[in-house]
Amino acid sequence: MNKKTEALGKKPAKMSVFERYLSIWVGLCIVVGVVLGHFLPGPVQALGEMKIAEVNLPVAVLIWLMIIPMLLKVDFGALHTVREHWRGIGVTVFVNWAIKPFSMALLGWFFIRGVFSEYLPADQIDSYIAGLIILAAAPCTAMVFVWSNLCDGEPNFTLSQVALNDTIMVFAFAPIVGLLLGLSSIVVPWDTLLLSVVLYIVVPVVISQIWRRSLLTRGPQALQSVLDRLQPVSLVSLLATLVLLFAFQGEQIVSQPMIIVLLAVPITIQVYFNSGLAYLLNRKFGVAHCVAGPSALIGASNFFELAVAAAISLFGFESGAALATVVGVLIEVPVMLSVVWIVNGSKGWYEKGLPGRSAS
């Protein structure tokens, strides 16, 4: 293992307390946001109106503070190792980009427009579906390092897979979101969508990679030290964004609290479906378990920080799209931990089905 991989592939080996209980913090954000929206509507509305070209400035700052530390972990130099794990890489790319966004759209149409439609505000149904599509259109960047370590994943595979996915995301996120919104008969604000890609993907990637290279000139420990200091900043920025979001969504949530539960149903199903599909495909192709585990987890997880930012930019703080992406944040940790448990618990079964050779 080289020094770069050691710095990012094995640290942290387990989730921090803050990450492990992220769902609890999100729940507290709901309470705090609703209270602020009810008792301080003026200041909250003033923050919501601080815009330039439909981009909310306080949110843009918070999103950058969320995303840049996460992208700082990504080593685009690891792309040259893709061929070492081409089967696992191929499965993950297929699930991430050819299956996950489209399966989420189908689940959204089935549940939100169909099964649950009479229990949801009619004027927000399209917006909820848009939020689900945005949530599924980008694979996770940062938390997958944690999931990979928890299932003893091959760190070089995880590094190269994340670098490849982030490269694809620059070019594929907007077209996939635009296509699926169009198929859902939802008006696509292409100028805002493309601006979101530039602001929340391209610019953070450029800044993070320039910063990363500068830090690595002083050695891997300099990079790890900065990552350790920035981790709380990233998480606190996420929670601050959610407080603002719930301050705007408070009235709707209080009047119909079941909305969160109903939105969680398609999100939860798509996580288990896509992780299971990736896991089984890897087994079929004879991929080693240390690659199949992170492949399944990367295939199922979402870049919810980007999703929240894009949904707010495209549809606004008060939209159902923004709320749908936040539900993804709320259930991310417990659902993904359950997938880790399944992957670890099924290792014996998985390896019994492999050919009598080691493949990756």
C-alpha positions, 0 to 999 in steps of 0.5 A: 500500500502506498503512502497516499492510500495509507493516508486515505484508505485506512483512516478513519477505520471507523465512523466518528460519533458524529457520523454514526449518529448523523440521523439523530443530528438531522432529527434535531435539525428538524426541531431547531429549523421548525422552531426558528421558522415559526418564531423568527420568520423574518430573519429566515426569509431574509436569508432565503432572499440573499441570492445572485442568479438564483444561487442562495449565497449563505447556502452556497458558502455552506455547500462549499464548506461541506463538499470541498473537504470531502473532495479533498480525500479523492485522489484522481491520480488513482485513476491509473489503477482502474484496470487492476479491478476492472470487473468490480469497477465495471459493475459499480459504474454500471449500477451507479450510472445505468441503473440507480438514477433510473430505478429511483425514477421508477420508484418515484413514479410508482410510489409518489405519483401512485401508491402515496399520491393521495397522502401527499400535497398534490402541488409538490408531487412532481417536486418530490420526484425531482428530489429523488432523481437528483439524490440518486444521480450522483454516487457518494464521494466521502462516506464510502471510505468509511463504508469500505473500511467497515467491510474490509474493502480493498482501499485501492479499489475504493480510491480508484472507483471514487476518482472515476465516479467523480470524473464521470459526475462532472459530465453525466450529472446534468444530462441524467438529471435533465433526461429523467426530469424531462421524462417525468414531465418536470420543467428542466431549468437547464441554465440553473442545472448547469450552473449548479454543476459548475458551482457544486462539482467543477469548482470544488473539484478544482479547488480541492485538487489544487489544495490536495497537491499543495498539501502532499508536497509536505507529505501525506501527514499534512493532508491527513492533518487538514482532513481531520481538522476539516471533518467537523467543519464539513458536518456542521455546515451540512447541519446548518444547511438542514436547519435553514431548510427545515426553517422553510419547510417547517409548516409543511412538515408539522401539518403532514409529518408522514411526508418524511416516512413516505419519501423514505420508502423509495429511497430505502428500497433503492439502496437495498436494490442497488447494493444487492444488484452490485453484490450479486453481479460481482459474485457472478463475475468472480470478483473478490469479496474485498472488492465486491463489498465496497462496490455494493456500497458505492453502488447504493450510496448517494452524494447527498450533500450535492443533492441538497445543494442542487435541489435548493438551487433548482427548486428552492428552499421551500420545495418538495425536492429539497425536502426529498434530498434531506430525507436521504440524509436522514436515513443514509447512516442507518440504512448503509450500516445495515448494508455493511452488516449484510455484506460482512455477514454473507462473506462465507456464502459469497466466497463459496460461489466464487470460482477456484481463483481470485479475481478482482 
